[in-house]
Amino acid sequence: MKNTKHIDIVGAGIAGLTTALAVTQRGHTVRIFEQSPALEEIGAGLQLSPNATRILQSLGLTDELADVWYEPDHLQLVSGLSLKTLARLPVGITARDRWKAPYAVIHRAKLQDVLLNACRRHGSIAFEFGKQIDKPAQDAADATVGADGVWSSLRRIVPGSAEPRFSGYAAWRATLPIAELPPSFSRTDVTALLGPGAHLVIYRIGPDTMNLVATIPEHASEKGWNFRGDASRLLSAFSRWRQSIGPVLAKAEWRHWPIYEVGDASWRSDDNTILIGDAAHAMAPHAAQGAAMAIEDAFELASWLDRTDMETRTALLGFEAQRRPRIQRVRQRGWLNKFAYQAIGPFRLGRDIVFTLRGGEKLLTDLDWLYGYEAGSSGK
Ligand SMILES: Cc1cc2nc3c(=O)[nH]c(=O)nc-3n(C[C@H](O)[C@H](O)[C@H](O)COP(=O)(O)OP(=O)(O)OC[C@H]3O[C@@H](n4cnc5c(N)ncnc54)[C@H](O)[C@@H]3O)c2cc1C
């Protein structure tokens, strides 16, 4: 017989809202606590690879997302010094054929809106906005999900959890009207310009808007997502790059955030609190998997919580054991990307040769384990 569970979720970000939808889809009830009085429109672009879009589609969000996301034709790897294309990985139709789900890019606020609206349509999801939570509620739920981001408060009550560490990098982001991007830059691809010492990713996130994210070494270590910064620091990181890039960067109005990571440590406490998403394993955006891992966590967790053949505690142990190796592999992929994308000296030359010789089609096969992953099996 089905046993309806009640789940408390702390944080209405991508991880928290996706968990709410996945858990209620399986017939359980949810209460979400969010510290902000209303969800903020802060943020810019997110990449959603097929391992994540497959889940969003199975939550019934296909039509709404199709109106607000873009499916790029290719992932392009370009030398920042010469502007020569090193490799073009086809996504677009190829992603749908190969991984049975789209590769998409979207504004974070649009994704959050679609998730929030879907939650609001659902009778079994209650919201409490403006409520900052630092421990599970007294009227205990079957489980409390800490989806409260990299600066998680719930993490403090999880024995053996890790504190966030500054990565030594900052992500600078800006949006630019499409008309202001020189014609030599693609409007329909995700373009990663690879440097020595920095990299810059450009893709479309609105009918007339391109999203730019530059990752550069940084000393500052403030907490937050939305700092105005002295863009001359950013421009100097790109000063050796092809001259046509400088004017593009100079046109944009930049915000930056120092990148923090949460290393491999415990996510669970004996009172059935479980951390997911950035609260559990915030990672630098070099593999563009932060949101995707939050979405996978949410779907996988719902599948474990739905198990009728085990207690909640055992289900949470199962979830942690299943997710940990995958998160570790994705994290390592991010480190490898960072090394390659920002390589200097002979490593940069080696990188350019390897990408050129391997070519886009072969590079796709290196991504099958990542993009072809189907979450939600709960070990059954
Ligand atoms: C404002 C903002 C802007 C961002 N912009 C970008 C971007 O442009 N590009 C990008 O790649 N990534 C961005 N991110 C990060 C990205 O959303 C995450 O890396 C990824 O989606 C994982 O999400 P998450 O749900 O685990 O955490 P988050 O997206 O950080 O969500 C955590 C949520 O928990 C809430 N919260 C925190 N503490 C408490 C508490 N004690 N009680 C109740 N609620 C709490 C927060 O207000 C937030 O809504 C942004 C995150 C935030 C919060």
The ligand as a Tripos MOL2 file, in Angstrom:
@<TRIPOS>MOLECULE
LIG
   53    58     1     0     0
SMALL
NO_CHARGES

@<TRIPOS>ATOM
      1 C1         20.2380   34.7200   -6.9850 C.3       1 LIG1
      2 C2         21.0210   33.6330   -7.7060 C.ar      1 LIG1
      3 C3         21.5150   33.8960   -8.9970 C.ar      1 LIG1
      4 C4         22.2470   32.9020   -9.6820 C.ar      1 LIG1
      5 N1         22.6910   33.1690  -10.9430 N.ar      1 LIG1
      6 C5         23.3220   32.2070  -11.6550 C.ar      1 LIG1
      7 C6         23.7380   32.4350  -13.0060 C.ar      1 LIG1
      8 O1         23.5480   33.4960  -13.5610 O.2       1 LIG1
      9 N2         24.3970   31.4240  -13.6630 N.ar      1 LIG1
     10 C7         24.6560   30.2240  -13.0500 C.ar      1 LIG1
     11 O2         25.2420   29.3290  -13.6650 O.2       1 LIG1
     12 N3         24.2590   29.9720  -11.7830 N.ar      1 LIG1
     13 C8         23.5920   30.9310  -11.0740 C.ar      1 LIG1
     14 N4         23.1870   30.6760   -9.7890 N.ar      1 LIG1
     15 C9         23.5020   29.3590   -9.2320 C.3       1 LIG1
     16 C10        22.6460   28.2430   -9.7620 C.3       1 LIG1
     17 O3         21.2690   28.5810   -9.6560 O.3       1 LIG1
     18 C11        22.9590   27.0320   -8.9250 C.3       1 LIG1
     19 O4         24.3400   26.7160   -9.0430 O.3       1 LIG1
     20 C12        22.2390   25.7760   -9.3750 C.3       1 LIG1
     21 O5         21.0540   26.0540  -10.0630 O.3       1 LIG1
     22 C13        21.9120   24.9080   -8.1490 C.3       1 LIG1
     23 O6         20.8140   25.4880   -7.4950 O.3       1 LIG1
     24 P1         20.3640   25.2300   -6.0120 P.3       1 LIG1
     25 O7         18.8760   25.2020   -6.0630 O.co2     1 LIG1
     26 O8         21.0930   24.1070   -5.3970 O.co2     1 LIG1
     27 O9         20.8510   26.5490   -5.2440 O.3       1 LIG1
     28 P2         20.4110   28.0550   -5.4330 P.3       1 LIG1
     29 O10        20.0560   28.3420   -6.8380 O.co2     1 LIG1
     30 O11        21.4820   28.8640   -4.8060 O.co2     1 LIG1
     31 O12        19.0700   28.2030   -4.5610 O.3       1 LIG1
     32 C14        19.0560   28.1890   -3.1390 C.3       1 LIG1
     33 C15        17.7720   28.8350   -2.6370 C.3       1 LIG1
     34 O13        17.6990   28.6550   -1.2150 O.3       1 LIG1
     35 C16        17.3340   29.8830   -0.5940 C.3       1 LIG1
     36 N5         17.8970   29.8470    0.7760 N.ar      1 LIG1
     37 C17        19.1970   29.9320    1.1360 C.ar      1 LIG1
     38 N6         19.3320   29.8070    2.4810 N.ar      1 LIG1
     39 C18        18.0780   29.6440    2.9740 C.ar      1 LIG1
     40 C19        17.5550   29.4330    4.2900 C.ar      1 LIG1
     41 N7         18.3640   29.3670    5.3750 N.pl3     1 LIG1
     42 N8         16.2080   29.3050    4.4660 N.ar      1 LIG1
     43 C20        15.3740   29.3640    3.3810 C.ar      1 LIG1
     44 N9         15.8280   29.5460    2.1070 N.ar      1 LIG1
     45 C21        17.1480   29.6690    1.8970 C.ar      1 LIG1
     46 C22        17.9650   30.9330   -1.5130 C.3       1 LIG1
     47 O14        17.3430   32.1940   -1.3470 O.3       1 LIG1
     48 C23        17.7240   30.3290   -2.8910 C.3       1 LIG1
     49 O15        16.4450   30.6780   -3.3980 O.3       1 LIG1
     50 C24        22.4840   31.6390   -9.0650 C.ar      1 LIG1
     51 C25        21.9700   31.3840   -7.7710 C.ar      1 LIG1
     52 C26        21.2540   32.3670   -7.0920 C.ar      1 LIG1
     53 C27        20.6970   32.0760   -5.6900 C.3       1 LIG1
@<TRIPOS>BOND
     1     1     2 1
     2     2     3 ar
     3     2    52 ar
     4     3     4 ar
     5     4     5 ar
     6     4    50 ar
     7     5     6 ar
     8     6     7 ar
     9     6    13 1
    10     7     8 2
    11     7     9 ar
    12     9    10 ar
    13    10    11 2
    14    10    12 ar
    15    12    13 ar
    16    13    14 ar
    17    14    15 1
    18    14    50 ar
    19    15    16 1
    20    16    17 1
    21    16    18 1
    22    18    19 1
    23    18    20 1
    24    20    21 1
    25    20    22 1
    26    22    23 1
    27    23    24 1
    28    24    25 2
    29    24    26 1
    30    24    27 1
    31    27    28 1
    32    28    29 2
    33    28    30 1
    34    28    31 1
    35    31    32 1
    36    32    33 1
    37    33    34 1
    38    33    48 1
    39    34    35 1
    40    35    36 1
    41    35    46 1
    42    36    37 ar
    43    36    45 ar
    44    37    38 ar
    45    38    39 ar
    46    39    40 ar
    47    39    45 ar
    48    40    41 1
    49    40    42 ar
    50    42    43 ar
    51    43    44 ar
    52    44    45 ar
    53    46    47 1
    54    46    48 1
    55    48    49 1
    56    50    51 ar
    57    51    52 ar
    58    52    53 1
@<TRIPOS>SUBSTRUCTURE
     1 LIG1         1 GROUP 0 **** ****
